[in-house]
Amino acid sequence: MDNKLKFTESHEWVRDNGDGTVTIGISAHAQELLGDVVFVELPEIESEFDAGDAFSLVESVKAASDIYSPVSGTVIAVNEDLEDSPELVNDEPYDNGWIATIKMNDAEELEDLKVAEDYLASLEEEDED
């Protein structure tokens, strides 16, 4: 896993692209919980979201799950490959399974997210409960 990634409590990941934009997807843990992904509803380009807003939907053989925007901003790109190959979310959650790129309104929101090490530790705590 890329140590530059940050994570939300709801298992979205964020990669800071260093230019005021972030790429967003769901964690390996989230895709394992969902099972085989069969459909991803992509957000509209130029749509705006606040941090915590549902901006995408991932459907699997088990369930449908809202995906929440970890930061506030405007969608500038979506992963159209997911329309024909939603299984990329399962196969490559941190690479070709990304969902959208957002131009952030406030880069300081990234400070509210967990670094990879803390996120993994929180998953271990969940497993112990």
Secondary structure, 3 states (H helix, E strand, C coil): CCCCEEECCCCEEEEECCCCEEEEEECHHHHHHHCCEEEEECCCCCCEECCCCEEEEEEECCCEEEEECCCCEEEEEECCHHHHCCCHHHHCCCCCCCCEEEEECCHHHHHHCEEHHHHHHHHHHHHHC
